[in-house]
Amino acid sequence: MFFFVYVLQSIKDKKFYTGYTENLKLRFEQHKKGLVESTKNRKPFKLIYYEACLNQQDATHREKYLKTYYGKMFIKRRLKSYLTG
């Protein structure tokens, strides 16, 4: 079993949302349908990045890191060509 850390980009406001889940496909569907309280007003979304972790603790630590300034810079560097076109 894997745990996934993921980054969504709102098509509406272009901002990122970072989270983690056991079921990436189901969680993305919940975001798209507006069933997630923290993102319901920012849909629609694109899934732009995800990582698989072997346990929940690693996933939560990675999620927390990606939400920091340095984590956001990591994502922007990693996806530089995608984000700039």
C-alpha angles and dihedrals in degrees: 000000000000134000117215129215110201142182123211126192119212111229087203100057102007091233125135130243120197125198145141134233145163093231111043097180093051093044092050090051089052090053092047092051093049094246094130111085096211095053106028094104094048102057143159102068141187121211101230104167142010140169130198120227128191096227141019095249092058090047094051092048091049091047091052091049093050089053092058125088091258092047091052089050089051091055092046092050092044092051097033097126092043094049095045095045 
